[in-house]
Amino acid sequence: MPTAFTVRLARSGQDVPVADGQTVVEALAAHGVVVATSCAQGVCGTCLTRVLAGEPEHWDMYLSPEEQAANDRFCPCVSRSVTPLLVLDL
Ligand code: FES
């Protein structure tokens, strides 16, 4: 199980730490970056975000196994990161 990791916002170059027990959406919001959410449970896909580098750890039920395996999108309301750094298209 990963604990803390960092997400990098590709457009601004900003690094946002994600603490153990904190979702990526929560961490981003704490830094003033709002990702639209609806279910916040990994079901609806509203929060779907493109991943540019790093490997997400998928906890959602929205993407198919094949889509998850592509590792180019993830649901930051529930999913985390396998790699210490995840670069997002934000
Ligand atoms: S808000 Fe529904 S999947 Fe993230």
Backbone and ligand atoms as CSV (ligand in chain L), in Angstrom:
chain,resi,resn,atom,element,x,y,z
A,1,MET,N,N,0.849,-1.202,0.000
A,1,MET,CA,C,0.000,0.000,0.000
A,1,MET,C,C,0.885,1.253,0.000
A,2,PRO,N,N,0.660,2.125,-0.940
A,2,PRO,CA,C,1.396,3.391,-0.926
A,2,PRO,C,C,0.877,4.246,0.218
A,3,THR,N,N,1.683,5.131,0.654
A,3,THR,CA,C,1.216,6.053,1.673
A,3,THR,C,C,1.133,7.440,1.043
A,4,ALA,N,N,2.073,8.282,1.375
A,4,ALA,CA,C,2.054,9.618,0.790
A,4,ALA,C,C,2.753,9.606,-0.568
A,5,PHE,N,N,2.348,10.497,-1.424
A,5,PHE,CA,C,2.999,10.674,-2.719
A,5,PHE,C,C,2.758,12.126,-3.149
A,6,THR,N,N,3.271,12.461,-4.310
A,6,THR,CA,C,3.153,13.836,-4.800
A,6,THR,C,C,2.478,13.836,-6.162
A,7,VAL,N,N,1.584,14.772,-6.379
A,7,VAL,CA,C,1.063,14.978,-7.724
A,7,VAL,C,C,1.626,16.294,-8.260
A,8,ARG,N,N,2.051,16.264,-9.499
A,8,ARG,CA,C,2.559,17.473,-10.163
A,8,ARG,C,C,1.533,17.938,-11.186
A,9,LEU,N,N,1.218,19.216,-11.134
A,9,LEU,CA,C,0.265,19.792,-12.079
A,9,LEU,C,C,1.048,20.265,-13.297
A,10,ALA,N,N,0.848,19.595,-14.410
A,10,ALA,CA,C,1.705,19.827,-15.575
A,10,ALA,C,C,1.621,21.273,-16.069
A,11,ARG,N,N,0.446,21.879,-15.958
A,11,ARG,CA,C,0.278,23.213,-16.561
A,11,ARG,C,C,0.964,24.309,-15.755
A,12,SER,N,N,1.015,24.144,-14.440
A,12,SER,CA,C,1.641,25.171,-13.606
A,12,SER,C,C,2.986,24.715,-13.052
A,13,GLY,N,N,3.263,23.417,-13.119
A,13,GLY,CA,C,4.482,22.884,-12.541
A,13,GLY,C,C,4.415,22.757,-11.032
A,14,GLN,N,N,3.243,23.039,-10.469
A,14,GLN,CA,C,3.080,22.991,-9.016
A,14,GLN,C,C,3.078,21.545,-8.520
A,15,ASP,N,N,3.783,21.294,-7.427
A,15,ASP,CA,C,3.766,19.989,-6.775
A,15,ASP,C,C,2.847,20.042,-5.564
A,16,VAL,N,N,1.981,19.050,-5.472
A,16,VAL,CA,C,1.041,18.989,-4.351
A,16,VAL,C,C,1.234,17.666,-3.627
A,17,PRO,N,N,1.625,17.707,-2.347
A,17,PRO,CA,C,1.754,16.469,-1.586
A,17,PRO,C,C,0.387,15.898,-1.221
A,18,VAL,N,N,0.282,14.581,-1.340
A,18,VAL,CA,C,-0.945,13.887,-0.946
A,18,VAL,C,C,-0.595,13.024,0.256
A,19,ALA,N,N,-1.180,13.351,1.387
A,19,ALA,CA,C,-0.857,12.636,2.626
A,19,ALA,C,C,-1.569,11.297,2.678
A,20,ASP,N,N,-1.036,10.410,3.481
A,20,ASP,CA,C,-1.717,9.152,3.767
A,20,ASP,C,C,-3.093,9.483,4.335
A,21,GLY,N,N,-4.117,8.843,3.838
A,21,GLY,CA,C,-5.451,9.098,4.354
A,21,GLY,C,C,-6.153,10.293,3.746
A,22,GLN,N,N,-5.496,10.945,2.797
A,22,GLN,CA,C,-6.079,12.101,2.122
A,22,GLN,C,C,-6.275,11.719,0.656
A,23,THR,N,N,-7.383,12.113,0.050
A,23,THR,CA,C,-7.551,11.819,-1.373
A,23,THR,C,C,-6.823,12.863,-2.207
A,24,VAL,N,N,-6.571,12.513,-3.461
A,24,VAL,CA,C,-5.940,13.484,-4.363
A,24,VAL,C,C,-6.844,14.714,-4.508
A,25,VAL,N,N,-8.132,14.498,-4.609
A,25,VAL,CA,C,-9.070,15.623,-4.741
A,25,VAL,C,C,-8.965,16.547,-3.523
A,26,GLU,N,N,-8.872,15.961,-2.338
A,26,GLU,CA,C,-8.755,16.763,-1.110
A,26,GLU,C,C,-7.439,17.538,-1.096
A,27,ALA,N,N,-6.364,16.858,-1.499
A,27,ALA,CA,C,-5.050,17.510,-1.494
A,27,ALA,C,C,-5.033,18.682,-2.472
A,28,LEU,N,N,-5.607,18.475,-3.654
A,28,LEU,CA,C,-5.654,19.548,-4.647
A,28,LEU,C,C,-6.491,20.711,-4.139
A,29,ALA,N,N,-7.632,20.406,-3.541
A,29,ALA,CA,C,-8.509,21.469,-3.032
A,29,ALA,C,C,-7.794,22.300,-1.975
A,30,ALA,N,N,-6.973,21.638,-1.160
A,30,ALA,CA,C,-6.230,22.350,-0.119
A,30,ALA,C,C,-5.218,23.317,-0.725
A,31,HIS,N,N,-4.888,23.112,-2.001
A,31,HIS,CA,C,-3.976,24.006,-2.708
A,31,HIS,C,C,-4.727,24.855,-3.730
A,32,GLY,N,N,-6.027,24.943,-3.581
A,32,GLY,CA,C,-6.817,25.832,-4.420
A,32,GLY,C,C,-7.102,25.307,-5.810
A,33,VAL,N,N,-6.873,24.009,-6.021
A,33,VAL,CA,C,-7.137,23.409,-7.332
A,33,VAL,C,C,-8.384,22.537,-7.206
A,34,VAL,N,N,-9.447,22.963,-7.859
A,34,VAL,CA,C,-10.722,22.271,-7.715
A,34,VAL,C,C,-10.935,21.313,-8.882
A,35,VAL,N,N,-11.107,20.051,-8.557
A,35,VAL,CA,C,-11.489,19.048,-9.546
A,35,VAL,C,C,-12.963,18.756,-9.317
A,36,ALA,N,N,-13.764,18.849,-10.365
A,36,ALA,CA,C,-15.200,18.601,-10.234
A,36,ALA,C,C,-15.439,17.153,-9.825
A,37,THR,N,N,-16.274,16.964,-8.837
A,37,THR,CA,C,-16.625,15.622,-8.397
A,37,THR,C,C,-18.134,15.510,-8.275
A,38,SER,N,N,-18.596,14.282,-8.256
A,38,SER,CA,C,-20.020,14.056,-8.014
A,38,SER,C,C,-20.180,12.974,-6.957
A,39,CYS,N,N,-19.787,11.746,-7.297
A,39,CYS,CA,C,-19.998,10.649,-6.346
A,39,CYS,C,C,-18.939,10.612,-5.255
A,40,ALA,N,N,-17.696,11.015,-5.613
A,40,ALA,CA,C,-16.558,10.921,-4.695
A,40,ALA,C,C,-16.337,9.496,-4.204
A,41,GLN,N,N,-16.817,8.530,-4.979
A,41,GLN,CA,C,-16.662,7.120,-4.594
A,41,GLN,C,C,-16.083,6.278,-5.717
A,42,GLY,N,N,-15.604,6.927,-6.776
A,42,GLY,CA,C,-14.995,6.162,-7.861
A,42,GLY,C,C,-15.981,5.477,-8.775
A,43,VAL,N,N,-17.208,5.996,-8.822
A,43,VAL,CA,C,-18.248,5.323,-9.601
A,43,VAL,C,C,-18.645,6.090,-10.867
A,44,CYS,N,N,-18.716,7.418,-10.766
A,44,CYS,CA,C,-19.366,8.186,-11.843
A,44,CYS,C,C,-18.424,8.658,-12.945
A,45,GLY,N,N,-17.159,8.830,-12.658
A,45,GLY,CA,C,-16.219,9.296,-13.678
A,45,GLY,C,C,-16.147,10.803,-13.830
A,46,THR,N,N,-16.899,11.549,-13.039
A,46,THR,CA,C,-16.889,13.013,-13.148
A,46,THR,C,C,-15.487,13.585,-12.950
A,47,CYS,N,N,-14.731,13.008,-12.047
A,47,CYS,CA,C,-13.417,13.551,-11.686
A,47,CYS,C,C,-12.292,13.067,-12.597
A,48,LEU,N,N,-12.621,12.254,-13.582
A,48,LEU,CA,C,-11.609,11.612,-14.429
A,48,LEU,C,C,-10.553,12.626,-14.897
A,49,THR,N,N,-9.312,12.298,-14.679
A,49,THR,CA,C,-8.199,13.214,-14.958
A,49,THR,C,C,-7.124,12.478,-15.742
A,50,ARG,N,N,-6.551,13.168,-16.710
A,50,ARG,CA,C,-5.488,12.551,-17.511
A,50,ARG,C,C,-4.185,12.472,-16.724
A,51,VAL,N,N,-3.528,11.343,-16.837
A,51,VAL,CA,C,-2.232,11.125,-16.201
A,51,VAL,C,C,-1.159,11.175,-17.286
A,52,LEU,N,N,-0.169,12.040,-17.092
A,52,LEU,CA,C,0.876,12.221,-18.102
A,52,LEU,C,C,2.126,11.408,-17.787
A,53,ALA,N,N,2.384,11.152,-16.524
A,53,ALA,CA,C,3.549,10.358,-16.132
A,53,ALA,C,C,3.298,9.786,-14.746
A,54,GLY,N,N,3.967,8.687,-14.466
A,54,GLY,CA,C,3.749,7.988,-13.211
A,54,GLY,C,C,2.675,6.929,-13.407
A,55,GLU,N,N,2.505,6.121,-12.386
A,55,GLU,CA,C,1.553,5.010,-12.482
A,55,GLU,C,C,0.493,5.129,-11.404
A,56,PRO,N,N,-0.756,5.392,-11.802
A,56,PRO,CA,C,-1.813,5.480,-10.790
A,56,PRO,C,C,-2.152,4.110,-10.205
A,57,GLU,N,N,-2.625,4.145,-8.989
A,57,GLU,CA,C,-3.163,2.937,-8.354
A,57,GLU,C,C,-4.680,3.078,-8.370
A,58,HIS,N,N,-5.308,2.321,-9.228
A,58,HIS,CA,C,-6.745,2.516,-9.482
A,58,HIS,C,C,-7.613,1.882,-8.402
A,59,TRP,N,N,-8.454,2.693,-7.809
A,59,TRP,CA,C,-9.429,2.199,-6.828
A,59,TRP,C,C,-10.859,2.450,-7.284
A,60,ASP,N,N,-11.008,2.960,-8.507
A,60,ASP,CA,C,-12.355,3.290,-8.977
A,60,ASP,C,C,-13.056,2.060,-9.561
A,61,MET,N,N,-14.351,2.211,-9.784
A,61,MET,CA,C,-15.136,1.175,-10.447
A,61,MET,C,C,-15.710,1.722,-11.752
A,62,TYR,N,N,-15.161,2.834,-12.205
A,62,TYR,CA,C,-15.673,3.489,-13.409
A,62,TYR,C,C,-14.939,3.004,-14.659
A,63,LEU,N,N,-13.629,3.001,-14.626
A,63,LEU,CA,C,-12.841,2.560,-15.775
A,63,LEU,C,C,-12.876,1.032,-15.881
A,64,SER,N,N,-12.834,0.562,-17.119
A,64,SER,CA,C,-12.738,-0.883,-17.329
A,64,SER,C,C,-11.319,-1.333,-16.956
A,65,PRO,N,N,-11.132,-2.626,-16.725
A,65,PRO,CA,C,-9.778,-3.116,-16.433
A,65,PRO,C,C,-8.795,-2.722,-17.525
A,66,GLU,N,N,-9.239,-2.738,-18.772
A,66,GLU,CA,C,-8.354,-2.363,-19.882
A,66,GLU,C,C,-8.002,-0.877,-19.797
A,67,GLU,N,N,-8.993,-0.052,-19.489
A,67,GLU,CA,C,-8.738,1.392,-19.372
A,67,GLU,C,C,-7.820,1.686,-18.191
A,68,GLN,N,N,-8.034,0.960,-17.100
A,68,GLN,CA,C,-7.141,1.140,-15.943
A,68,GLN,C,C,-5.713,0.758,-16.300
A,69,ALA,N,N,-5.564,-0.324,-17.046
A,69,ALA,CA,C,-4.231,-0.827,-17.382
A,69,ALA,C,C,-3.471,0.148,-18.274
A,70,ALA,N,N,-4.206,0.989,-19.005
A,70,ALA,CA,C,-3.552,1.974,-19.868
A,70,ALA,C,C,-2.817,3.029,-19.043
A,71,ASN,N,N,-3.288,3.250,-17.817
A,71,ASN,CA,C,-2.641,4.168,-16.873
A,71,ASN,C,C,-2.511,5.597,-17.415
A,72,ASP,N,N,-3.411,5.989,-18.301
A,72,ASP,CA,C,-3.364,7.361,-18.815
A,72,ASP,C,C,-4.490,8.234,-18.270
A,73,ARG,N,N,-5.336,7.668,-17.445
A,73,ARG,CA,C,-6.403,8.424,-16.777
A,73,ARG,C,C,-6.637,7.767,-15.422
A,74,PHE,N,N,-7.117,8.563,-14.457
A,74,PHE,CA,C,-7.503,7.961,-13.189
A,74,PHE,C,C,-8.588,8.813,-12.534
A,75,CYS,N,N,-9.178,8.266,-11.496
A,75,CYS,CA,C,-10.243,8.961,-10.765
A,75,CYS,C,C,-9.665,9.435,-9.430
A,76,PRO,N,N,-9.287,10.707,-9.340
A,76,PRO,CA,C,-8.588,11.203,-8.151
A,76,PRO,C,C,-9.449,11.302,-6.900
A,77,CYS,N,N,-10.734,11.005,-6.993
A,77,CYS,CA,C,-11.539,11.003,-5.763
A,77,CYS,C,C,-11.227,9.790,-4.909
A,78,VAL,N,N,-10.732,8.727,-5.526
A,78,VAL,CA,C,-10.429,7.517,-4.753
A,78,VAL,C,C,-9.056,6.913,-5.070
A,79,SER,N,N,-8.591,7.122,-6.291
A,79,SER,CA,C,-7.373,6.429,-6.705
A,79,SER,C,C,-6.138,7.141,-6.195
A,80,ARG,N,N,-5.041,6.380,-6.120
A,80,ARG,CA,C,-3.812,6.913,-5.561
A,80,ARG,C,C,-2.683,6.695,-6.549
A,81,SER,N,N,-1.478,6.569,-6.074
A,81,SER,CA,C,-0.341,6.428,-6.975
A,81,SER,C,C,0.571,5.304,-6.522
A,82,VAL,N,N,1.029,4.524,-7.465
A,82,VAL,CA,C,2.032,3.499,-7.183
A,82,VAL,C,C,3.404,4.154,-7.112
A,83,THR,N,N,3.628,5.118,-8.007
A,83,THR,CA,C,4.918,5.800,-8.087
A,83,THR,C,C,4.925,6.997,-7.126
A,84,PRO,N,N,6.091,7.410,-6.662
A,84,PRO,CA,C,6.162,8.542,-5.725
A,84,PRO,C,C,5.659,9.845,-6.324
A,85,LEU,N,N,5.680,9.928,-7.668
A,85,LEU,CA,C,5.221,11.144,-8.346
A,85,LEU,C,C,4.256,10.777,-9.462
A,86,LEU,N,N,3.154,11.519,-9.511
A,86,LEU,CA,C,2.150,11.353,-10.556
A,86,LEU,C,C,1.977,12.720,-11.213
A,87,VAL,N,N,2.183,12.783,-12.522
A,87,VAL,CA,C,2.037,14.056,-13.232
A,87,VAL,C,C,0.676,14.085,-13.893
A,88,LEU,N,N,-0.096,15.113,-13.579
A,88,LEU,CA,C,-1.482,15.207,-14.045
A,88,LEU,C,C,-1.656,16.314,-15.062
A,89,ASP,N,N,-2.579,16.138,-15.970
A,89,ASP,CA,C,-2.893,17.132,-16.986
A,89,ASP,C,C,-3.834,18.174,-16.382
A,90,LEU,N,N,-3.308,18.899,-15.430
A,90,LEU,CA,C,-4.093,19.944,-14.730
A,90,LEU,C,C,-3.245,21.204,-14.675
L,1,FES,S1,S,-16.323,11.845,-8.478
L,1,FES,FE1,FE,-17.305,10.073,-9.208
L,1,FES,S2,S,-15.623,8.867,-9.853
L,1,FES,FE2,FE,-14.651,10.532,-8.889
